[in-house]
Amino acid sequence: MKNESALALKIITTLSFVYISSNFYRSSISVIAPDIMDEMGLTHEQLGIVGGIFFIAFAIFQIPVGIFLDRYGPKKTICVLMLISVVGSFAFAMSDGFTGLTVSRFFVGIGCSPVMMGSLVIISRWLPAERFAFYASLIVSTGGLGNIISTTPTAMLANATGWREVFWVAGGITAASLLIAVFTLKDAPEGHAFHSRKIESFRDTIGSVLRIISDREFQYVFAINLVIYGTVMTIVGLWGTNFLRD
C-alpha cells in the first residue's frame, strides 16, 4: 500500500501538471479577448475562429493520438506533442495578426490533444484497476486548476505585463512540466504486454477506427459529448466572460 501510494503520488502529480497546462490553454483567451481584439483589430468572427481553432485541432488529432498511444506509448506521445504546444504558445505571444494567432493556436490544440487519453493509459497500466476511476477523477479535478488559472490570475498578469507575456509564461511552465514528465513517466511496468506488442499495419489501424466509429453505442456517446461539451466551452472558453463584461 505504501509503495502504491508513492507511485500514485508521482504519477498523478506529474500528469496533473501537464493536464493543468492543457486546460489552461482551452480557455486562456477568454479574459484577454478584448485586449487581443483592440491590438490586432480583430472582428468578433475572427476572434471566434481563433478561440475555436484549438478545439478543431484537438478533435481532429484524437484519432492519430489513439494510434500513437498504441504504437509509440503514452510517454512519447504526450511529450512530443506537448512540445508542439510550447512552440505554439510562444508563437501566439509573437503573433502580429489574425493568421498568426490562428495557426499558433491550432498547434497548441494539437499539442494538448494527447494529455487526457495518455494519462488514462498510464494510470491503467501502473495503478490498481479497482482504483482507476478514483485516479482518473483525481487527474481531472486537479487539472481543473488550469481553467481557474485562466480567469482572474490570467487577467491580473495581463493587466500587469500585457497579454503576450501570459503566453510566454504559459509556454515556460508547460515546458517545465514537460521536462518533469520526461524524467518521471514510463509507458508500462516491466513484463507488461505493451513491451511485446505487435505493431498494426496502417490498413488494420484504419479498419479498427472505422469499426469504432460505426458502433451505435459510440455514436450515442459522441453525440451527447458533441452537444454538451461544445456548448460549455463556447460559453466558458470564450464568450461567457465577454458577455458578463458587456
C-alpha positions as CSV (number, residue, x, y, z in Angstrom):
1,M,0.0,0.0,0.0
2,K,2.8,2.4,0.8
3,N,4.6,1.6,-2.5
4,E,1.3,2.1,-4.3
5,S,0.8,5.5,-2.6
6,A,4.3,6.7,-3.5
7,L,3.9,5.5,-7.1
8,A,0.4,7.1,-7.4
9,L,1.7,10.4,-6.0
10,K,4.5,10.6,-8.5
11,I,2.3,9.6,-11.5
12,I,-0.7,11.7,-10.6
13,T,1.3,14.8,-9.7
14,T,3.2,14.7,-13.0
15,L,0.2,14.1,-15.1
16,S,-1.8,16.7,-13.3
17,F,0.8,19.4,-14.0
18,V,0.6,18.6,-17.7
19,Y,-3.2,18.5,-17.6
20,I,-3.3,21.8,-15.9
21,S,-1.4,23.3,-18.8
22,S,-3.8,21.7,-21.3
23,N,-6.9,23.0,-19.5
24,F,-5.4,26.5,-19.2
25,Y,-4.9,26.8,-23.0
26,R,-8.5,25.8,-23.7
27,S,-10.0,28.9,-22.1
28,S,-6.9,31.1,-21.9
29,I,-8.0,33.8,-24.3
30,S,-11.4,34.4,-22.6
31,V,-10.4,37.1,-20.2
32,I,-7.9,38.8,-22.5
33,A,-10.0,38.7,-25.7
34,P,-10.7,42.5,-25.6
35,D,-7.0,43.2,-25.4
36,I,-6.3,41.0,-28.4
37,M,-9.2,42.4,-30.4
38,D,-8.1,46.0,-29.7
39,E,-4.4,45.4,-30.5
40,M,-5.0,43.2,-33.6
41,G,-8.2,44.9,-34.9
42,L,-10.0,41.6,-34.9
43,T,-13.7,41.2,-35.6
44,H,-15.9,39.1,-33.3
45,E,-16.0,36.5,-36.1
46,Q,-12.2,36.3,-36.3
47,L,-11.9,36.1,-32.5
48,G,-14.4,33.2,-32.6
49,I,-12.2,31.4,-35.1
50,V,-9.1,32.0,-33.0
51,G,-10.8,30.6,-30.0
52,G,-12.4,27.6,-31.8
53,I,-9.4,26.5,-33.8
54,F,-7.9,25.0,-30.7
55,F,-10.8,22.6,-30.4
56,I,-10.8,21.8,-34.1
57,A,-7.2,20.8,-33.9
58,F,-7.8,18.9,-30.6
59,A,-10.7,17.0,-32.1
60,I,-9.0,16.2,-35.4
61,F,-6.0,14.8,-33.7
62,Q,-7.8,12.4,-31.3
63,I,-7.7,9.5,-33.8
64,P,-4.0,10.0,-34.5
65,V,-3.4,10.2,-30.8
66,G,-5.1,6.9,-30.3
67,I,-2.8,5.3,-32.9
68,F,0.3,7.0,-31.4
69,L,-0.6,5.7,-27.9
70,D,-0.8,2.1,-29.2
71,R,2.2,2.3,-31.4
72,Y,4.7,4.6,-29.5
73,G,3.3,4.6,-26.0
74,P,1.8,7.4,-23.8
75,K,5.2,8.9,-22.7
76,K,6.5,9.7,-26.2
77,T,3.0,10.7,-27.4
78,I,2.4,13.2,-24.6
79,C,6.0,14.6,-24.5
80,V,6.4,15.1,-28.3
81,L,3.0,16.6,-28.9
82,M,3.1,18.8,-25.8
83,L,6.4,20.2,-27.1
84,I,4.3,21.4,-30.1
85,S,2.0,23.3,-27.6
86,V,5.1,25.0,-26.1
87,V,6.1,26.2,-29.6
88,G,2.5,27.2,-30.3
89,S,2.3,29.2,-27.1
90,F,5.5,31.1,-27.8
91,A,4.3,31.7,-31.4
92,F,1.0,33.0,-30.1
93,A,2.8,35.5,-28.0
94,M,4.7,36.7,-31.0
95,S,1.8,36.8,-33.4
96,D,1.0,40.1,-35.2
97,G,-2.3,39.3,-36.8
98,F,-5.3,37.0,-37.3
99,T,-3.4,34.4,-39.3
100,G,-0.5,34.1,-36.8
101,L,-3.0,33.8,-33.9
102,T,-5.0,31.1,-35.6
103,V,-2.1,29.0,-36.8
104,S,-0.3,29.1,-33.5
105,R,-3.4,28.3,-31.5
106,F,-4.0,25.4,-33.9
107,F,-0.6,24.0,-32.9
108,V,-1.4,24.5,-29.2
109,G,-4.5,22.4,-29.8
110,I,-2.5,19.6,-31.4
111,G,0.0,19.7,-28.6
112,C,-2.7,19.3,-25.9
113,S,-4.6,16.6,-27.7
114,P,-3.0,13.5,-26.1
115,V,-2.9,14.6,-22.4
116,M,-6.2,13.2,-21.1
117,M,-6.1,9.9,-23.1
118,G,-2.4,9.4,-22.5
119,S,-3.0,10.0,-18.7
120,L,-5.7,7.3,-18.6
121,V,-3.5,4.8,-20.4
122,I,-0.7,5.4,-18.0
123,I,-2.8,5.0,-14.8
124,S,-4.5,1.9,-16.3
125,R,-1.1,0.3,-16.6
126,W,0.6,1.4,-13.4
127,L,-2.1,1.6,-10.8
128,P,-4.7,-0.9,-9.5
129,A,-7.7,-1.4,-11.8
130,E,-10.1,-1.2,-8.9
131,R,-9.0,2.4,-8.2
132,F,-8.9,3.5,-11.8
133,A,-12.0,5.7,-11.5
134,F,-10.6,7.4,-8.4
135,Y,-7.2,8.2,-10.0
136,A,-8.8,9.3,-13.3
137,S,-11.1,11.7,-11.3
138,L,-8.2,13.0,-9.4
139,I,-6.4,14.0,-12.6
140,V,-9.5,15.6,-14.0
141,S,-10.2,17.6,-10.8
142,T,-6.6,18.8,-10.3
143,G,-6.4,19.6,-14.0
144,G,-9.3,21.9,-13.5
145,L,-6.9,24.3,-11.8
146,G,-5.9,25.2,-15.3
147,N,-9.3,26.6,-16.0
148,I,-9.2,28.6,-12.8
149,I,-5.8,30.0,-13.6
150,S,-7.1,31.1,-16.9
151,T,-9.5,33.5,-15.2
152,T,-8.6,36.1,-12.6
153,P,-4.9,35.1,-12.3
154,T,-4.5,35.5,-16.1
155,A,-6.4,38.8,-16.1
156,M,-4.1,40.1,-13.3
157,L,-0.9,39.1,-15.2
158,A,-2.2,40.5,-18.4
159,N,-3.1,43.8,-16.8
160,A,0.4,44.0,-15.1
161,T,2.5,42.9,-18.1
162,G,0.4,42.5,-21.2
163,W,-1.4,39.6,-22.8
164,R,1.7,38.4,-24.7
165,E,3.6,37.8,-21.6
166,V,0.8,35.5,-20.4
167,F,1.7,33.1,-23.2
168,W,5.4,33.4,-22.7
169,V,4.9,32.4,-19.1
170,A,2.4,29.6,-20.0
171,G,4.8,28.2,-22.5
172,G,7.6,28.2,-20.0
173,I,5.5,26.5,-17.4
174,T,4.4,23.9,-19.9
175,A,8.0,23.3,-20.9
176,A,8.9,22.7,-17.2
177,S,6.0,20.3,-16.7
178,L,7.0,18.5,-19.9
179,L,10.6,18.2,-18.6
180,I,9.3,16.6,-15.4
181,A,7.2,14.1,-17.4
182,V,10.3,13.1,-19.5
183,F,12.1,12.1,-16.3
184,T,9.3,10.6,-14.3
185,L,6.8,8.9,-16.7
186,K,7.2,5.4,-18.1
187,D,4.9,3.7,-20.6
188,A,4.3,0.5,-18.7
189,P,5.8,-1.8,-16.0
190,E,8.3,-4.5,-16.9
191,G,6.6,-7.5,-18.3
192,H,3.5,-5.6,-19.5
193,A,2.0,-6.6,-22.8
194,F,2.9,-3.2,-24.2
195,H,6.6,-4.1,-24.4
196,S,5.9,-7.2,-26.6
197,R,3.1,-5.6,-28.6
198,K,2.6,-6.3,-32.3
199,I,2.5,-3.1,-34.4
200,E,-0.6,-3.0,-36.5
201,S,-0.4,-2.2,-40.2
202,F,-1.9,1.0,-41.4
203,R,-4.7,-0.9,-43.0
204,D,-5.6,-2.7,-39.8
205,T,-5.5,0.5,-37.8
206,I,-7.9,2.3,-40.2
207,G,-10.2,-0.8,-40.0
208,S,-10.2,-0.6,-36.2
209,V,-11.1,3.1,-36.3
210,L,-13.9,2.5,-38.7
211,R,-15.3,-0.3,-36.6
212,I,-15.4,2.0,-33.6
213,I,-17.0,4.9,-35.5
214,S,-19.7,2.5,-36.8
215,D,-20.6,1.3,-33.3
216,R,-24.0,2.5,-32.3
217,E,-23.1,2.9,-28.6
218,F,-20.1,5.0,-29.5
219,Q,-22.3,7.2,-31.7
220,Y,-24.7,7.9,-28.8
221,V,-21.8,8.9,-26.5
222,F,-20.2,11.0,-29.3
223,A,-23.5,12.9,-29.9
224,I,-24.0,13.7,-26.2
225,N,-20.5,15.0,-25.8
226,L,-20.6,17.0,-29.0
227,V,-23.7,18.9,-27.8
228,I,-22.8,19.3,-24.1
229,Y,-19.1,19.9,-24.3
230,G,-19.3,22.2,-27.3
231,T,-21.9,24.4,-25.6
232,V,-20.0,24.6,-22.3
233,M,-16.7,25.5,-23.9
234,T,-18.4,28.1,-26.2
235,I,-19.5,29.9,-23.1
236,V,-16.7,29.2,-20.6
237,G,-13.9,29.1,-23.1
238,L,-14.5,32.5,-24.8
239,W,-17.9,34.3,-24.9
240,G,-19.1,34.0,-21.3
241,T,-16.6,36.4,-19.9
242,N,-17.2,39.0,-22.6
243,F,-21.0,38.7,-22.2
244,L,-20.7,39.4,-18.5
245,R,-18.3,42.3,-19.1
246,D,-20.6,43.9,-21.6
